[in-house]
Amino acid sequence: QLLVAYVAGEGIDERAVRAALGQRLPQYMVPAAMVQLPRLPLSTNGKIDRKALPAVERGSEAAYAEPVGEIEQQLAAIWQEVLGIERVGRQDNFFALGGHSLLATSVLARWRARDPQSALSLRMLFATPVLQALAAQLAQAPAAALQALELQAVPRQPRMPLSPMQQRLWLVDRLQGASAAYNMTTTLQLDGQLDETALQRSLQALIARHEILRTGYHEDDEGEPFASIAAAGAGQLQVVDLRHHDAARQQVELEREIQRQASLPFDLATPPLVRAVLLRLAPDTGGQP
């Protein structure tokens, strides 16, 4: 995998773009490859359709150098596992190979499983993303005694404070009104016998498991926002039956309903802030929930 930049336009100087990015971004955030497109593909709700972007195969720009020593070899094995690639050289850059912050966390967890007192940290990996340099730093760094941290749940109150990101989205909603701009949608085709009752229970179990899905956002008399967590049990599976249409009409209605659902805004004060719709297409075909 690679960190790839997709650029819309014609006649773009890739070297100039990389140079400009290098002045503003740390090394690990500068794309290793760049793809020029006439225009960026958009999804039904106006966002960039990442699935429609063309894939880029990794090309070896530098000669492969085999990892040397135990630390390099162990790091390379972990990178290969986390990144899903066949080999990693000692001059390879973790982020140029497609790594990002979440995968870096996986590397850290796997390394500490081998050596719980290792000095490896996310900051070290971000600052030293080249395998050889990272291994050399680990070899010189003293072992660090790690304290076991217990995650403790914050006491639930009728009024919960908003995180900075929640405050931002709440303010956008207040200023611009209800909008589908931040909706995240997906469709799945289910073939075979479908148990609607089981699907409904699964939806409710998902909402019950994740409090954020049943959190509403309100405003008090002084205009201050706060969050409240609704009780479990909310969330109803909507069912739209399209089986009475012929194949051509069914496809039209299917696309229309998907578009309609994607463009429906949520009321932030009325959880759950997730909805599922089952489109019945045939006796043994579930549709898109």
Helices and strands as residue ranges (DSSP letters): E 4-8, H 14-24, G 27-29, E 33-37, G 50-52, H 69-83, H 101-114, H 122-127, H 131-140, H 164-176, E 190-191, H 196-209, G 211-214, E 215-219, E 225-229, E 238-241, H 247-263, E 277-280, E 285-287
